[in-house]
Structures are given as C-alpha cells and as structure tokens.
Amino acid sequence: MTKINRKMLMQVDNLRKLPSVSLKLIPLLASKTDIDGRINITISEIENVRIMSKKVVKEALVTAKLK
C-alpha cells in the first residue's frame, strides 16, 4: 500500500491551478536554484532563454507568485 503525503497532494493541486505559461518556468527555475532554495536568475535572463515571449514573463512570475 502506498502512503499519500498530504503536502505532496497540495503541491500537485497548486501546479494544476497554474496556467501552462507559468508551468514553462518551473524546469528553468529549478535548474537555477541553489541548495538553500534560492532562485538565482534575473528576469532578463529568463527573457533571453526565449521559452516564452517577453510580454508574458512578468505575468507568469506573478501568477506563479515567484516575483
């Protein structure tokens, strides 16, 4: 029998609520996170990666509550 972690379920639920634009940021931000959980990337670096248009970057960060 598999135990279900309530905290993990809440994280999955939060991910489902994010729009697909914000979900595109997760792998990039995860790769730029240090051992203490701090994200070491600037908005201009995100824009330069071109995973989304420059107009959408700030809105995606606000939606994901990362700004």
N, CA, C and O atoms as a CHARMM CRD file, in Angstrom:
* protein
*
  268
    1    1 MET  N      0.84600  -1.18100   0.00000 PROA 1      0.00000
    2    1 MET  CA     0.00000   0.00000   0.00000 PROA 1      0.00000
    3    1 MET  C      0.89200   1.24500   0.00000 PROA 1      0.00000
    4    1 MET  O      1.87900   1.30400   0.73200 PROA 1      0.00000
    5    2 THR  N      0.55000   2.21400  -0.80200 PROA 2      0.00000
    6    2 THR  CA     1.32400   3.44000  -0.92500 PROA 2      0.00000
    7    2 THR  C      0.73400   4.51700  -0.03000 PROA 2      0.00000
    8    2 THR  O     -0.47200   4.76000  -0.03900 PROA 2      0.00000
    9    3 LYS  N      1.60100   5.15800   0.74300 PROA 3      0.00000
   10    3 LYS  CA     1.14700   6.27500   1.56800 PROA 3      0.00000
   11    3 LYS  C      1.07500   7.52600   0.70700 PROA 3      0.00000
   12    3 LYS  O      1.95500   7.77900  -0.11600 PROA 3      0.00000
   13    4 ILE  N      0.03100   8.29700   0.90200 PROA 4      0.00000
   14    4 ILE  CA    -0.12200   9.54500   0.16500 PROA 4      0.00000
   15    4 ILE  C      0.19600  10.68900   1.10900 PROA 4      0.00000
   16    4 ILE  O     -0.42500  10.83800   2.16100 PROA 4      0.00000
   17    5 ASN  N      1.15400  11.48100   0.72500 PROA 5      0.00000
   18    5 ASN  CA     1.58500  12.61200   1.52300 PROA 5      0.00000
   19    5 ASN  C      0.67700  13.80400   1.22700 PROA 5      0.00000
   20    5 ASN  O      0.54500  14.21400   0.07400 PROA 5      0.00000
   21    6 ARG  N      0.05300  14.35900   2.26600 PROA 6      0.00000
   22    6 ARG  CA    -0.87300  15.48300   2.08400 PROA 6      0.00000
   23    6 ARG  C     -0.16800  16.70300   1.49400 PROA 6      0.00000
   24    6 ARG  O     -0.72800  17.40700   0.65400 PROA 6      0.00000
   25    7 LYS  N      1.05700  16.94600   1.94000 PROA 7      0.00000
   26    7 LYS  CA     1.81600  18.09200   1.42900 PROA 7      0.00000
   27    7 LYS  C      2.06900  17.94400  -0.07000 PROA 7      0.00000
   28    7 LYS  O      1.96500  18.91600  -0.81900 PROA 7      0.00000
   29    8 MET  N      2.40100  16.73300  -0.50400 PROA 8      0.00000
   30    8 MET  CA     2.63600  16.48400  -1.92500 PROA 8      0.00000
   31    8 MET  C      1.34600  16.67600  -2.72300 PROA 8      0.00000
   32    8 MET  O      1.38200  17.21600  -3.82900 PROA 8      0.00000
   33    9 LEU  N      0.22200  16.24500  -2.18300 PROA 9      0.00000
   34    9 LEU  CA    -1.05800  16.44200  -2.86700 PROA 9      0.00000
   35    9 LEU  C     -1.37500  17.92200  -3.03000 PROA 9      0.00000
   36    9 LEU  O     -1.89900  18.33700  -4.06400 PROA 9      0.00000
   37   10 MET  N     -1.06200  18.71600  -2.01600 PROA 10     0.00000
   38   10 MET  CA    -1.30200  20.15500  -2.09300 PROA 10     0.00000
   39   10 MET  C     -0.41100  20.78100  -3.16100 PROA 10     0.00000
   40   10 MET  O     -0.84700  21.68000  -3.88000 PROA 10     0.00000
   41   11 GLN  N      0.83100  20.31500  -3.27100 PROA 11     0.00000
   42   11 GLN  CA     1.73500  20.84100  -4.29300 PROA 11     0.00000
   43   11 GLN  C      1.22900  20.50300  -5.69000 PROA 11     0.00000
   44   11 GLN  O      1.27400  21.34000  -6.59200 PROA 11     0.00000
   45   12 VAL  N      0.75000  19.28200  -5.86400 PROA 12     0.00000
   46   12 VAL  CA     0.20700  18.87300  -7.16200 PROA 12     0.00000
   47   12 VAL  C     -1.02200  19.70000  -7.49200 PROA 12     0.00000
   48   12 VAL  O     -1.20000  20.11900  -8.63600 PROA 12     0.00000
   49   13 ASP  N     -1.87400  19.94000  -6.49900 PROA 13     0.00000
   50   13 ASP  CA    -3.07100  20.75100  -6.70900 PROA 13     0.00000
   51   13 ASP  C     -2.69400  22.17600  -7.10500 PROA 13     0.00000
   52   13 ASP  O     -3.32300  22.76300  -7.98500 PROA 13     0.00000
   53   14 ASN  N     -1.67700  22.73000  -6.46100 PROA 14     0.00000
   54   14 ASN  CA    -1.21900  24.07600  -6.81100 PROA 14     0.00000
   55   14 ASN  C     -0.66700  24.12100  -8.23000 PROA 14     0.00000
   56   14 ASN  O     -0.88200  25.10100  -8.94400 PROA 14     0.00000
   57   15 LEU  N      0.03700  23.08400  -8.64700 PROA 15     0.00000
   58   15 LEU  CA     0.56400  23.03900 -10.01500 PROA 15     0.00000
   59   15 LEU  C     -0.56100  22.98400 -11.04000 PROA 15     0.00000
   60   15 LEU  O     -0.46000  23.57900 -12.11300 PROA 15     0.00000
   61   16 ARG  N     -1.62200  22.27600 -10.71000 PROA 16     0.00000
   62   16 ARG  CA    -2.75100  22.18500 -11.64200 PROA 16     0.00000
   63   16 ARG  C     -3.45400  23.52000 -11.81400 PROA 16     0.00000
   64   16 ARG  O     -4.06500  23.77200 -12.85300 PROA 16     0.00000
   65   17 LYS  N     -3.37300  24.36900 -10.81400 PROA 17     0.00000
   66   17 LYS  CA    -4.02000  25.68000 -10.87900 PROA 17     0.00000
   67   17 LYS  C     -3.23000  26.68100 -11.71700 PROA 17     0.00000
   68   17 LYS  O     -3.78800  27.67500 -12.18100 PROA 17     0.00000
   69   18 LEU  N     -1.94400  26.42800 -11.91400 PROA 18     0.00000
   70   18 LEU  CA    -1.11400  27.35100 -12.68900 PROA 18     0.00000
   71   18 LEU  C     -1.42300  27.22800 -14.17500 PROA 18     0.00000
   72   18 LEU  O     -1.65100  26.12700 -14.67500 PROA 18     0.00000
   73   19 PRO  N     -1.43000  28.34500 -14.87400 PROA 19     0.00000
   74   19 PRO  CA    -1.59200  28.26400 -16.32900 PROA 19     0.00000
   75   19 PRO  C     -0.35200  27.64800 -16.97200 PROA 19     0.00000
   76   19 PRO  O      0.72500  27.63600 -16.37600 PROA 19     0.00000
   77   20 SER  N     -0.51000  27.14700 -18.17400 PROA 20     0.00000
   78   20 SER  CA     0.60200  26.46400 -18.84600 PROA 20     0.00000
   79   20 SER  C      1.79900  27.38700 -19.05800 PROA 20     0.00000
   80   20 SER  O      2.93900  26.92400 -19.11500 PROA 20     0.00000
   81   21 VAL  N      1.54700  28.68200 -19.17400 PROA 21     0.00000
   82   21 VAL  CA     2.64800  29.63700 -19.35400 PROA 21     0.00000
   83   21 VAL  C      3.55400  29.63400 -18.12700 PROA 21     0.00000
   84   21 VAL  O      4.77700  29.62600 -18.26300 PROA 21     0.00000
   85   22 SER  N      2.96900  29.64000 -16.93500 PROA 22     0.00000
   86   22 SER  CA     3.76700  29.62100 -15.70700 PROA 22     0.00000
   87   22 SER  C      4.47000  28.28300 -15.52400 PROA 22     0.00000
   88   22 SER  O      5.57300  28.23200 -14.98000 PROA 22     0.00000
   89   23 LEU  N      3.84500  27.20600 -15.96900 PROA 23     0.00000
   90   23 LEU  CA     4.46200  25.88700 -15.83900 PROA 23     0.00000
   91   23 LEU  C      5.73800  25.76600 -16.66500 PROA 23     0.00000
   92   23 LEU  O      6.62200  24.97800 -16.32900 PROA 23     0.00000
   93   24 LYS  N      5.84200  26.54000 -17.74100 PROA 24     0.00000
   94   24 LYS  CA     7.05700  26.51700 -18.56000 PROA 24     0.00000
   95   24 LYS  C      8.27100  27.00400 -17.77600 PROA 24     0.00000
   96   24 LYS  O      9.40400  26.64200 -18.09500 PROA 24     0.00000
   97   25 LEU  N      8.03900  27.81700 -16.76000 PROA 25     0.00000
   98   25 LEU  CA     9.14700  28.37300 -15.97700 PROA 25     0.00000
   99   25 LEU  C      9.74500  27.37700 -14.98400 PROA 25     0.00000
  100   25 LEU  O     10.90600  27.52200 -14.60000 PROA 25     0.00000
  101   26 ILE  N      8.99100  26.39000 -14.57000 PROA 26     0.00000
  102   26 ILE  CA     9.42000  25.50600 -13.48400 PROA 26     0.00000
  103   26 ILE  C     10.74800  24.80300 -13.77400 PROA 26     0.00000
  104   26 ILE  O     11.63500  24.85400 -12.92200 PROA 26     0.00000
  105   27 PRO  N     10.93700  24.15200 -14.92200 PROA 27     0.00000
  106   27 PRO  CA    12.24000  23.49600 -15.15200 PROA 27     0.00000
  107   27 PRO  C     13.41200  24.47800 -15.17700 PROA 27     0.00000
  108   27 PRO  O     14.49300  24.17800 -14.66900 PROA 27     0.00000
  109   28 LEU  N     13.18800  25.64500 -15.76700 PROA 28     0.00000
  110   28 LEU  CA    14.25000  26.65200 -15.82600 PROA 28     0.00000
  111   28 LEU  C     14.60500  27.14000 -14.42700 PROA 28     0.00000
  112   28 LEU  O     15.78300  27.22900 -14.08100 PROA 28     0.00000
  113   29 LEU  N     13.59800  27.45600 -13.62400 PROA 29     0.00000
  114   29 LEU  CA    13.85000  27.95200 -12.27500 PROA 29     0.00000
  115   29 LEU  C     14.46300  26.87100 -11.39000 PROA 29     0.00000
  116   29 LEU  O     15.30100  27.16200 -10.53700 PROA 29     0.00000
  117   30 ALA  N     14.04500  25.63300 -11.59300 PROA 30     0.00000
  118   30 ALA  CA    14.61700  24.53100 -10.81100 PROA 30     0.00000
  119   30 ALA  C     16.10300  24.36300 -11.10300 PROA 30     0.00000
  120   30 ALA  O     16.88400  24.03700 -10.20900 PROA 30     0.00000
  121   31 SER  N     16.48700  24.58500 -12.34900 PROA 31     0.00000
  122   31 SER  CA    17.90500  24.43800 -12.69700 PROA 31     0.00000
  123   31 SER  C     18.75100  25.58400 -12.15500 PROA 31     0.00000
  124   31 SER  O     19.97200  25.45600 -12.06500 PROA 31     0.00000
  125   32 LYS  N     18.13400  26.68600 -11.79800 PROA 32     0.00000
  126   32 LYS  CA    18.85200  27.85500 -11.28400 PROA 32     0.00000
  127   32 LYS  C     18.67500  28.03300  -9.77500 PROA 32     0.00000
  128   32 LYS  O     18.93200  29.11500  -9.24700 PROA 32     0.00000
  129   33 THR  N     18.24000  26.98600  -9.08000 PROA 33     0.00000
  130   33 THR  CA    18.00900  27.05400  -7.63900 PROA 33     0.00000
  131   33 THR  C     19.19900  26.46700  -6.89500 PROA 33     0.00000
  132   33 THR  O     19.71300  25.41100  -7.26200 PROA 33     0.00000
  133   34 ASP  N     19.63700  27.16700  -5.83700 PROA 34     0.00000
  134   34 ASP  CA    20.77200  26.66000  -5.06400 PROA 34     0.00000
  135   34 ASP  C     20.28700  25.73100  -3.95600 PROA 34     0.00000
  136   34 ASP  O     19.08800  25.48100  -3.82900 PROA 34     0.00000
  137   35 ILE  N     21.20800  25.22800  -3.16600 PROA 35     0.00000
  138   35 ILE  CA    20.88700  24.23800  -2.13800 PROA 35     0.00000
  139   35 ILE  C     19.97100  24.79300  -1.04100 PROA 35     0.00000
  140   35 ILE  O     19.27600  24.03300  -0.36600 PROA 35     0.00000
  141   36 ASP  N     19.97400  26.11100  -0.86600 PROA 36     0.00000
  142   36 ASP  CA    19.12300  26.73900   0.13900 PROA 36     0.00000
  143   36 ASP  C     17.73300  27.06900  -0.39100 PROA 36     0.00000
  144   36 ASP  O     16.90000  27.59500   0.34800 PROA 36     0.00000
  145   37 GLY  N     17.47300  26.76900  -1.65300 PROA 37     0.00000
  146   37 GLY  CA    16.16900  27.01800  -2.24300 PROA 37     0.00000
  147   37 GLY  C     16.00600  28.39600  -2.85600 PROA 37     0.00000
  148   37 GLY  O     14.90500  28.77100  -3.25900 PROA 37     0.00000
  149   38 ARG  N     17.09000  29.14900  -2.93100 PROA 38     0.00000
  150   38 ARG  CA    17.01900  30.47800  -3.54900 PROA 38     0.00000
  151   38 ARG  C     17.17700  30.35200  -5.05600 PROA 38     0.00000
  152   38 ARG  O     18.00800  29.58800  -5.54800 PROA 38     0.00000
  153   39 ILE  N     16.36800  31.11100  -5.77300 PROA 39     0.00000
  154   39 ILE  CA    16.42200  31.09700  -7.23200 PROA 39     0.00000
  155   39 ILE  C     17.36900  32.19300  -7.68700 PROA 39     0.00000
  156   39 ILE  O     17.16100  33.36900  -7.38800 PROA 39     0.00000
  157   40 ASN  N     18.40000  31.80700  -8.40300 PROA 40     0.00000
  158   40 ASN  CA    19.44100  32.73800  -8.83300 PROA 40     0.00000
  159   40 ASN  C     19.34900  33.00800 -10.32800 PROA 40     0.00000
  160   40 ASN  O     20.17100  32.52600 -11.10800 PROA 40     0.00000
  161   41 ILE  N     18.34600  33.78000 -10.72000 PROA 41     0.00000
  162   41 ILE  CA    18.16400  34.14200 -12.12100 PROA 41     0.00000
  163   41 ILE  C     17.43400  35.48200 -12.16700 PROA 41     0.00000
  164   41 ILE  O     16.60100  35.77100 -11.30800 PROA 41     0.00000
  165   42 THR  N     17.74300  36.28300 -13.15400 PROA 42     0.00000
  166   42 THR  CA    17.07000  37.57500 -13.29700 PROA 42     0.00000
  167   42 THR  C     15.98800  37.46900 -14.37200 PROA 42     0.00000
  168   42 THR  O     15.95900  36.52700 -15.16500 PROA 42     0.00000
  169   43 ILE  N     15.11200  38.45500 -14.37300 PROA 43     0.00000
  170   43 ILE  CA    14.04600  38.47800 -15.36900 PROA 43     0.00000
  171   43 ILE  C     14.63200  38.57400 -16.77400 PROA 43     0.00000
  172   43 ILE  O     14.12900  37.94200 -17.70300 PROA 43     0.00000
  173   44 SER  N     15.68100  39.35400 -16.92700 PROA 44     0.00000
  174   44 SER  CA    16.28900  39.47500 -18.26200 PROA 44     0.00000
  175   44 SER  C     16.89700  38.14700 -18.72600 PROA 44     0.00000
  176   44 SER  O     16.87200  37.84500 -19.91900 PROA 44     0.00000
  177   45 GLU  N     17.44000  37.35500 -17.80400 PROA 45     0.00000
  178   45 GLU  CA    17.96700  36.03800 -18.18000 PROA 45     0.00000
  179   45 GLU  C     16.84100  35.11200 -18.63400 PROA 45     0.00000
  180   45 GLU  O     17.01000  34.34100 -19.57900 PROA 45     0.00000
  181   46 ILE  N     15.70100  35.18900 -17.96700 PROA 46     0.00000
  182   46 ILE  CA    14.54200  34.38100 -18.36700 PROA 46     0.00000
  183   46 ILE  C     14.07900  34.80200 -19.75700 PROA 46     0.00000
  184   46 ILE  O     13.76700  33.95800 -20.59700 PROA 46     0.00000
  185   47 GLU  N     14.03600  36.11100 -19.99400 PROA 47     0.00000
  186   47 GLU  CA    13.62100  36.61300 -21.30500 PROA 47     0.00000
  187   47 GLU  C     14.58900  36.17500 -22.40100 PROA 47     0.00000
  188   47 GLU  O     14.16400  35.88500 -23.52000 PROA 47     0.00000
  189   48 ASN  N     15.87300  36.12500 -22.09700 PROA 48     0.00000
  190   48 ASN  CA    16.88100  35.74500 -23.09100 PROA 48     0.00000
  191   48 ASN  C     16.83700  34.26200 -23.46000 PROA 48     0.00000
  192   48 ASN  O     17.28000  33.88000 -24.54300 PROA 48     0.00000
  193   49 VAL  N     16.30900  33.43100 -22.57100 PROA 49     0.00000
  194   49 VAL  CA    16.18700  31.99900 -22.86300 PROA 49     0.00000
  195   49 VAL  C     15.12100  31.76500 -23.93700 PROA 49     0.00000
  196   49 VAL  O     15.17700  30.77600 -24.66800 PROA 49     0.00000
  197   50 ARG  N     14.16800  32.66200 -24.02600 PROA 50     0.00000
  198   50 ARG  CA    13.10500  32.63900 -25.04300 PROA 50     0.00000
  199   50 ARG  C     12.21600  31.40700 -24.97000 PROA 50     0.00000
  200   50 ARG  O     11.84200  30.84700 -26.00000 PROA 50     0.00000
  201   51 ILE  N     11.87600  30.98000 -23.75300 PROA 51     0.00000
  202   51 ILE  CA    10.89500  29.90700 -23.62500 PROA 51     0.00000
  203   51 ILE  C      9.47900  30.45500 -23.72400 PROA 51     0.00000
  204   51 ILE  O      8.51800  29.69900 -23.86500 PROA 51     0.00000
  205   52 MET  N      9.35800  31.77600 -23.64900 PROA 52     0.00000
  206   52 MET  CA     8.07400  32.46200 -23.80600 PROA 52     0.00000
  207   52 MET  C      8.35500  33.89000 -24.24200 PROA 52     0.00000
  208   52 MET  O      9.49400  34.35200 -24.17400 PROA 52     0.00000
  209   53 SER  N      7.32900  34.58000 -24.68400 PROA 53     0.00000
  210   53 SER  CA     7.54500  35.95400 -25.14300 PROA 53     0.00000
  211   53 SER  C      7.86300  36.86500 -23.96200 PROA 53     0.00000
  212   53 SER  O      7.47800  36.58400 -22.82700 PROA 53     0.00000
  213   54 LYS  N      8.56100  37.94800 -24.23700 PROA 54     0.00000
  214   54 LYS  CA     8.97500  38.87000 -23.17600 PROA 54     0.00000
  215   54 LYS  C      7.78600  39.49300 -22.46700 PROA 54     0.00000
  216   54 LYS  O      7.87300  39.81200 -21.28100 PROA 54     0.00000
  217   55 LYS  N      6.68000  39.67300 -23.17100 PROA 55     0.00000
  218   55 LYS  CA     5.48400  40.26100 -22.57300 PROA 55     0.00000
  219   55 LYS  C      4.88600  39.36400 -21.48900 PROA 55     0.00000
  220   55 LYS  O      4.24900  39.85100 -20.55500 PROA 55     0.00000
  221   56 VAL  N      5.09000  38.08400 -21.61600 PROA 56     0.00000
  222   56 VAL  CA     4.44300  37.11400 -20.73500 PROA 56     0.00000
  223   56 VAL  C      5.27300  36.77700 -19.49600 PROA 56     0.00000
  224   56 VAL  O      4.71800  36.28300 -18.51500 PROA 56     0.00000
  225   57 VAL  N      6.56600  37.02400 -19.50900 PROA 57     0.00000
  226   57 VAL  CA     7.45700  36.58800 -18.43000 PROA 57     0.00000
  227   57 VAL  C      7.03000  37.14200 -17.08000 PROA 57     0.00000
  228   57 VAL  O      6.86400  36.37800 -16.12900 PROA 57     0.00000
  229   58 LYS  N      6.84900  38.44900 -16.97400 PROA 58     0.00000
  230   58 LYS  CA     6.49800  39.05100 -15.68300 PROA 58     0.00000
  231   58 LYS  C      5.14300  38.56600 -15.19400 PROA 58     0.00000
  232   58 LYS  O      4.96600  38.31500 -14.00200 PROA 58     0.00000
  233   59 GLU  N      4.18600  38.43200 -16.10300 PROA 59     0.00000
  234   59 GLU  CA     2.86200  37.93700 -15.72700 PROA 59     0.00000
  235   59 GLU  C      2.93300  36.49100 -15.23800 PROA 59     0.00000
  236   59 GLU  O      2.24100  36.12000 -14.29000 PROA 59     0.00000
  237   60 ALA  N      3.76100  35.68200 -15.87900 PROA 60     0.00000
  238   60 ALA  CA     3.92000  34.28800 -15.46400 PROA 60     0.00000
  239   60 ALA  C      4.54000  34.20100 -14.07200 PROA 60     0.00000
  240   60 ALA  O      4.15600  33.34600 -13.27400 PROA 60     0.00000
  241   61 LEU  N      5.49000  35.07400 -13.78000 PROA 61     0.00000
  242   61 LEU  CA     6.10700  35.08500 -12.45000 PROA 61     0.00000
  243   61 LEU  C      5.11200  35.52700 -11.38900 PROA 61     0.00000
  244   61 LEU  O      5.08800  34.96900 -10.29200 PROA 61     0.00000
  245   62 VAL  N      4.30000  36.51300 -11.70100 PROA 62     0.00000
  246   62 VAL  CA     3.29100  36.98600 -10.74700 PROA 62     0.00000
  247   62 VAL  C      2.26500  35.88900 -10.50400 PROA 62     0.00000
  248   62 VAL  O      1.87500  35.64400  -9.36200 PROA 62     0.00000
  249   63 THR  N      1.82800  35.23000 -11.56800 PROA 63     0.00000
  250   63 THR  CA     0.84900  34.15200 -11.43800 PROA 63     0.00000
  251   63 THR  C      1.40500  33.01900 -10.59300 PROA 63     0.00000
  252   63 THR  O      0.68500  32.43300  -9.78300 PROA 63     0.00000
  253   64 ALA  N      2.66800  32.71100 -10.77500 PROA 64     0.00000
  254   64 ALA  CA     3.30800  31.64300 -10.00900 PROA 64     0.00000
  255   64 ALA  C      3.75000  32.12600  -8.62700 PROA 64     0.00000
  256   64 ALA  O      4.27700  31.34400  -7.83600 PROA 64     0.00000
  257   65 LYS  N      3.53800  33.40500  -8.33500 PROA 65     0.00000
  258   65 LYS  CA     3.90600  34.02800  -7.05200 PROA 65     0.00000
  259   65 LYS  C      5.39300  33.89100  -6.77100 PROA 65     0.00000
  260   65 LYS  O      5.80300  33.60500  -5.64600 PROA 65     0.00000
  261   66 LEU  N      6.18900  34.09700  -7.80300 PROA 66     0.00000
  262   66 LEU  CA     7.63500  33.98100  -7.66200 PROA 66     0.00000
  263   66 LEU  C      8.33100  35.31800  -7.74800 PROA 66     0.00000
  264   66 LEU  O      9.54000  35.40100  -7.52900 PROA 66     0.00000
  265   67 LYS  N      7.60700  36.35000  -8.05800 PROA 67     0.00000
  266   67 LYS  CA     8.23700  37.65700  -8.21300 PROA 67     0.00000
  267   67 LYS  C      8.28100  38.38300  -6.88900 PROA 67     0.00000
  268   67 LYS  O      8.77800  39.50700  -6.81800 PROA 67     0.00000
